Amino acid sequence: MGLFTKDIKTMNDLFVHQLQDIYYAEQQLTKALPKMADKATDPQLKQGFLTHLEETRQHVKRLEEVFKMHGAQVKAVDCPAIDGIIEEAEETAGEVADKAVLDAALINAAQAAEHYEIVRYGSLIAWAKQLGRNDCASVLAKTLEEEKATDQKLTTLAESKVNLRAAS
């Protein structure tokens, strides 16, 4: 089902489709984050990826909860956007020989994923409220706050030391 196909006729259809999209994305990130942690050389970055992996597993569970609350089938649909972000991160990481620069590249890749998730969760929350599903919006809001916090931690880590090391 493509985003602008006849399969999406209502706001509810769009809401469920985007739930399926972000569900897939979160599942893919649970596979990508351990690889990113393995490649990271900065101990704080490595730990940050592992901590976010645990949060991401919770995000998957919350999404399953929202599907059930909303009476929708728990199902993932392919998300070419997250696949592209992960593929680009893997390609870039494979091309960087300097480990300090690699850490900066990993932060950039992680933030690309975080920003994608922030956009998706923000829309899902707005749509849930529009559909009268404040209960679903409340569950999704917990995840949105964690995604924003992770993005901020990555920015702080990049600006306070990783980018400085990479530039020297």
Secondary structure, DSSP 8 states (H G I E B T S, - for coil): --TTSTT--SHHHHHHHHHHHHHHHHHHHHHHHHHHHHH--SHHHHHHHHHHHHHHHHHHHHHHHHHHHHT--------HHHHHHHHHHHHHHHH--SHHHHHHHHHHHHHHHHHHHHHHHHHHHHHHHHTT-HHHHHHHHHHHHHHHHHHHHHHHHIIIIIHHHHH-
